[in-house]
Amino acid sequence: MEFSKELKEKFKKAGWSPNKKNKLKNVLKPYNYPQFIIDFLSEYGDLEVFSHSVPRNKIDFRLQIPKLDLSYAMQEDSEVGLFRELLNKNLYYLGEYNPGGWFICCDDNGYVYKIGDYCFYKGNNLFKGIENILINDKNDSLIYGQKERQWFQRSEDFLSFIPKDFEQWVIEH
């Protein structure tokens, strides 16, 4: 899998190149990140992607793992910790998405989530999930109902949800 040409161009403007590697392994080691995530972040980590529609100093997406953010995100009392418990899954912090300061995480299967007050499922692999977040594809995500403890198809207005079989949806996307 890989990112679309359009997204690769945004990443190139942010400093990415196909042979670029960074050294996040030691930073991630205490948190037992799976190797496929370490490999992904060693290539795509340390990127700050800006939008042309907002002021230049506004970061839309950051695949950057500062130790401070990582240590907070991986705590049990963080938003990530809450959804780690609710979903009964290991979740690994990848970066952040703005506006709103959303945590971008993935699980042991590579499924990608956007987490804050809500948890959105964004895709069944790192490339699709991150691309869905960056192109804001609202039709290609699910929202987790904390009270109901089930996934719902995301509605535009967040007011009404149509239940959907999560596992079947993952297979389809």
N, C-alpha and C positions, 0 to 999 in steps of 0.2 A: 504494500500500500504506500501511497505517497500523497502529498498535497496537490491541489490543482495548480495550474500555471499561474493563475491570478494571485493565489495566496503565496506561492513561491516568490513572486515579484515583490509582494509586500515584505516578505521575510528578507529578501536581498537588500531592500532599502533599509531594513533594520540591522543589517550587518551579517546576515547568514550567508554562508557559502557551502556547497556540498561537502567540502573537505574540512570544514571548521569543526573542531572538537574542543570542548571545555572540560574542566576537571571538577566535576560535582561529586564524584564517587565518595570522597572522604566526608563531604557535607551530608550526604544521604545515608552513609553507613549505619549510624545509630538507629535509623528508622526502618531498616530491613527492606528497602525498596527492591522489588523484583528486577532482575537484570534487564528485561526488555524496556522498563521505564528508565533505568540508568542509561541505556544505549540511546533511547529517544532524546532524553534531556542532554546527553553529551553532544548531540548534534544540534538540537533546536533550543536548548536552554540559553539563558542570557540574552533573549530577544525582547525588545520593547517595540511593539507595533503601534504606530500612530494612525489616526484617521485624518483624512483631509477635511472632514466636515466639522471638526472641533478645533479650538485653538491649538497651536503647535506644542504647547507645553502639556497637553492632556494625553495621557497614555491610554489607549483603548485596551491593550492586551499586553500582558507581561508574562513571558515564560522565563522567569528569572527566580532563582531560589536563594534569596538572602537568608542567612542563618536565622535572623530574627523572625521573619515570616514563617519559615519552616518550623521553628520550635513552637510558635504559637499555634499554627494550623494543626500540628500533630498532637496537641494536648487533648485530653479527654473532654475538657470543658469548652472547647472551641466549637464553632458551627460544624466543622468537619467531624469532630469527635461525636457530636450529637447524632449526625446522620450515619456515622460509622456504627453506632449502637443501634439506631432504628432499622437500618438496612441489614445489620449483621454481616457486614463486609469490611475487609481491610480497604481503607481509602488512602491514597497517596497524593499529597499536594504537588501540583505541577506549576502553578503560577496564579495570576489574578487577572480578572476582567473588570474593566470600568466602562461606564460609570456604575457605581454601586459597590465596588470593592468585593466582587464575587470571588470565591475560591474556586479554582479549576482543579479537579482531582480525577483520578481514575482508580479502578479496583484491580484485583489480581487478574481479571480477564481482559483488561484494557478498556473496559467500558468507561466513558467519560461523563462526568457530572459537573454541573455549575451549582455551587452551594453558597447560600447566604441564609436568609430567613426561610427560604424554600430550597428544595433540592430538585434540580432539573436533570433528567437523563438526556444526554446530547448525542450519543452515538456508540456503536459497538466496537470501535477501535480508536486509538489515539488520533489518527489522521482525520477520520470522519467527524469525531466528536469536537475536536478543536476547530476544524473548518466550519462545522455547524454553528459554533459559538461566534466565530469571527464574521460570518456572513449573516448572522442573526436570523437563521432559518426557523421561525417560530412553529412551523408546521411539522418540524422534524424533531420534536422533543416531547417528553412526558414530564409530569410534575408528580412528586410524591406527596400524598395526603397523609400528614402525620397522625391525625385522629383516626382515619380509616385504615391506616397502615397498608395502603395499596397505591399503585400507580394509576394516574389518570392522563388521558389525552389532554394536552395543554389547550386551554381556551384563550382567545385573544384578550378577554377582559378579566380573566382570573376569577370570574364569578360562578360559572357553571362548568362542570367537568363531565366528560363522558367516560365511564370506566372502560379500560382497555386491558387486555391480557398482556402484561409486561413481557413475558418470555416470548410470546408469539411476535410481538412488535419488534423485539430485539432481533429475532431471526429475519424479519422482513427488512430491517434497516442495517 
